[in-house]
Amino acid sequence: MVDAAPPHRSGVVALLGRPNAGKSSLLNRLIGAKLAIVTPKPQTTRGRLLGVLTLEGAQVLLHDTPGIHPGRGELHAAMQRAAAEAAEGCDLALILVDGTRGWEPAHDALAARLAVPWLAVRTKLDLARAPKGPWPPPATAGASGQLEVSAATGQGIDALLREVVARLPEGPAFYPPDDLTDRSLRFLAAELVREAAFGLLEEELPYSIAVEVEEFDEKTRPDLVRIRANLLVARASQKRIVIGSGGEMIREIGTRARRGIEQLLERRVHLELWVKIEPGWAKRRRRVEGLGYV
């Protein structure tokens, strides 16, 4: 008698936590490709980003989310809505805890709001010299498991995947096996421009910047993708900083972004960047949602 094959499992897994907990890095490690932008600055992620991980016998739909934190304004509200909707619409939640900070009261509050099974995942195990905060989480928090991982080295990733798949419901795959995300290449290119800006600009300026791709032409020439994008800022003083002396800063942002986009598209890219003043873009819900920050 031949044993029946194990049932196929599929479901949505939300990556939740405070800013800079390593959610985007973990998504990229699990998917095996750079979908989410990553910077040392908190609040880099502005909306939900779906990563599709197809395994033998399972498909895991991973939702990267903005960090949960207090704040004001429509952009902040949109980010918190995205995280809340991901938490409400998932089959399993992962509460990611920065391993250099440990479990905090904010994690208790997050866990208390969850109506689905969840795992506590301590991240950044590769930072061995950093002080470790409180761990494990309190038993009363209700976690169905506790794991430790490093997205940088891969430590603990296989164990995490086993625990995640075991908790998913039985069901078919929702996406073809070659799909990695439901986001467009146009959106991913805009995010890579924003990542470059975050990496080069100091202080609070990156949080005032958005990126809007006006042209994404991959058909005119098979060997070249032409992209034209605007970096949106709120004030003339910010525009001067983003452009830099003699245009030095905007050129450096473009160079960094182009390298990342070429790696993503596996094609040569001609990238043209402009800086546009748009006061109050972050205060208008329709504009925030139109930029993809949902």
SULZITA-V778743 format. One record per residue. RES is the residue in one small letter. PSI is psi in radians with two decimals (999 if undefined). D_LAST is the distance of its C-alpha to the last C-alpha in Angstrom with 2 decimals. Layout:
RES;PSI;D_LAST / RES;PSI;D_LAST
//
This chain:
m;2.24;50.93 / v;2.25;47.62 / d;2.43;44.87 / a;2.51;41.81 / a;2.54;38.71 / p;2.63;36.09 / p;2.59;33.33 / h;2.41;30.15 / r;2.54;27.15 / s;2.64;23.44 / g;3.03;20.40 / v;2.29;16.97 / v;2.09;17.12 / a;2.26;14.53 / l;1.93;15.20 / l;2.78;15.11 / g;-3.07;16.95 / r;2.90;17.50 / p;2.50;16.56 / n;0.49;18.66 / a;-0.12;19.71 / g;0.36;19.53 / k;-0.83;16.55 / s;-0.70;15.72 / s;-0.70;19.48 / l;-0.72;20.08 / l;-0.84;17.60 / n;-0.70;19.39 / r;-0.78;22.73 / l;-0.72;22.21 / i;-0.53;21.04 / g;0.34;23.74 / a;2.74;21.76 / k;1.75;19.59 / l;-0.77;16.05 / a;2.39;14.30 / i;2.62;15.57 / v;2.22;17.82 / t;2.82;19.50 / p;-0.28;21.75 / k;2.40;19.70 / p;2.86;17.49 / q;0.51;13.81 / t;-0.75;13.49 / t;2.27;10.38 / r;-0.15;7.26 / g;3.07;4.58 / r;2.40;6.19 / l;2.12;8.99 / l;2.26;11.63 / g;2.25;15.20 / v;2.03;18.03 / l;1.93;21.29 / t;2.11;24.29 / l;2.99;27.44 / e;1.96;30.82 / g;0.10;30.52 / a;2.67;26.84 / q;2.14;23.29 / v;2.12;20.68 / l;1.82;16.97 / l;2.22;15.47 / h;1.88;11.93 / d;2.50;11.54 / t;2.75;9.59 / p;2.66;9.72 / g;2.48;13.20 / i;2.09;14.17 / h;2.75;16.12 / p;2.70;17.31 / g;-3.07;16.41 / r;2.88;16.07 / g;2.84;14.23 / e;-0.62;11.12 / l;-0.81;9.27 / h;-0.75;10.59 / a;-0.71;9.83 / a;-0.69;6.05 / m;-0.74;6.68 / q;-0.57;9.21 / r;-0.73;7.66 / a;-0.75;5.57 / a;-0.74;9.11 / a;-0.73;10.97 / e;-0.65;9.71 / a;-0.71;10.50 / a;-0.63;13.75 / e;-0.48;14.65 / g;0.25;14.16 / c;2.89;16.00 / d;-0.45;19.72 / l;2.42;20.22 / a;2.49;18.64 / l;2.06;19.72 / i;1.90;20.02 / l;2.32;20.51 / v;2.07;23.10 / d;2.06;24.08 / g;-0.32;27.69 / t;-0.12;28.95 / r;-0.61;27.87 / g;-3.08;28.26 / w;2.30;27.23 / e;2.89;26.36 / p;-0.55;26.20 / a;-0.54;22.39 / h;-0.64;22.52 / d;-0.79;24.86 / a;-0.70;22.53 / l;-0.80;19.65 / a;-0.64;22.17 / a;-0.42;23.53 / r;-0.19;20.33 / l;2.37;20.05 / a;0.23;21.63 / v;2.84;21.71 / p;2.61;23.93 / w;2.73;22.89 / l;2.46;24.42 / a;2.21;24.87 / v;1.96;24.61 / r;2.26;26.21 / t;3.05;25.09 / k;0.70;26.81 / l;-0.32;30.23 / d;-0.30;31.36 / l;1.16;31.59 / a;-0.49;34.90 / r;-0.20;36.36 / a;2.56;33.59 / p;2.42;34.41 / k;2.30;32.94 / g;-3.02;31.62 / p;2.27;32.27 / w;2.48;31.98 / p;3.06;31.97 / p;2.78;29.88 / p;2.47;32.06 / a;-0.49;33.39 / t;-0.16;32.39 / a;-0.40;28.67 / g;0.34;28.89 / a;2.48;27.56 / s;0.07;28.76 / g;2.78;29.32 / q;2.21;29.25 / l;2.89;28.87 / e;2.35;28.98 / v;2.86;27.58 / s;2.01;27.45 / a;-0.47;24.84 / a;-0.72;27.15 / t;-0.31;30.27 / g;-0.03;29.15 / q;2.25;31.13 / g;-0.06;30.26 / i;-0.77;27.74 / d;-0.74;30.06 / a;-0.69;30.74 / l;-0.79;27.07 / l;-0.71;26.53 / r;-0.75;29.61 / e;-0.68;28.44 / v;-0.90;25.00 / v;-0.68;26.55 / a;-0.41;29.25 / r;-0.02;26.86 / l;2.61;24.89 / p;2.77;26.16 / e;2.44;28.36 / g;2.93;26.80 / p;2.95;26.48 / a;2.50;24.20 / f;-0.35;21.07 / y;2.67;20.89 / p;2.64;23.83 / p;-0.40;25.16 / d;-0.17;24.44 / d;2.41;20.68 / l;-0.42;18.68 / t;2.90;15.05 / d;0.01;13.35 / r;2.59;11.72 / s;2.76;14.10 / l;-0.55;16.63 / r;-0.81;15.65 / f;-0.77;12.18 / l;-0.62;14.07 / a;-0.75;16.72 / a;-0.69;14.60 / e;-0.63;13.45 / l;-0.56;17.18 / v;-0.76;18.17 / r;-0.65;15.97 / e;-0.76;17.53 / a;-0.71;20.91 / a;-0.74;20.38 / f;-0.68;19.38 / g;-0.42;22.49 / l;-0.44;24.85 / l;2.51;24.00 / e;2.99;25.21 / e;-2.44;24.54 / e;-0.13;21.54 / l;-0.73;21.08 / p;-0.55;18.38 / y;-0.19;15.92 / s;0.03;16.74 / i;2.42;16.02 / a;2.84;13.38 / v;2.27;14.36 / e;2.10;14.55 / v;2.09;16.67 / e;-0.53;19.17 / e;2.33;21.39 / f;1.61;21.20 / d;1.86;24.71 / e;0.22;25.81 / k;-0.50;28.52 / t;-0.76;31.04 / r;2.21;32.30 / p;-0.36;31.99 / d;0.02;32.49 / l;2.37;30.02 / v;2.21;26.39 / r;2.21;26.05 / i;2.30;22.85 / r;2.24;22.56 / a;2.63;19.71 / n;2.36;19.34 / l;2.01;18.59 / l;2.28;17.53 / v;2.89;19.31 / a;-0.43;20.21 / r;2.77;24.00 / a;-0.63;26.98 / s;-0.63;27.92 / q;-0.66;24.68 / k;-0.75;25.31 / r;-0.68;28.77 / i;-0.76;27.60 / v;-0.66;25.10 / i;-0.74;27.88 / g;2.98;30.51 / s;2.09;34.25 / g;0.31;35.33 / g;0.24;31.85 / e;-0.76;32.12 / m;-0.80;28.67 / i;-0.57;26.72 / r;-0.74;29.03 / e;-0.70;28.39 / i;-0.79;24.59 / g;-0.71;25.16 / t;-0.81;27.62 / r;-0.79;25.45 / a;-0.73;22.43 / r;-0.71;24.78 / r;-0.77;26.27 / g;-0.69;23.01 / i;-0.68;22.01 / e;-0.65;25.55 / q;-0.68;25.40 / l;-0.82;22.24 / l;-0.30;23.73 / e;0.68;27.31 / r;2.78;28.48 / r;2.59;29.57 / v;2.33;27.10 / h;1.99;27.97 / l;2.17;25.27 / e;2.11;25.63 / l;2.43;23.71 / w;2.67;23.95 / v;2.20;23.00 / k;2.30;22.01 / i;2.15;22.16 / e;1.51;19.55 / p;2.37;20.18 / g;0.29;17.54 / w;-0.62;14.53 / a;-0.09;12.60 / k;-0.08;14.03 / r;2.05;12.86 / r;-0.77;9.88 / r;-0.68;10.37 / r;-0.77;10.75 / v;-0.79;7.74 / e;-0.62;5.63 / g;-0.46;8.61 / l;-0.05;8.42 / g;0.16;5.59 / y;1.14;3.80 / v;999;0.00
//
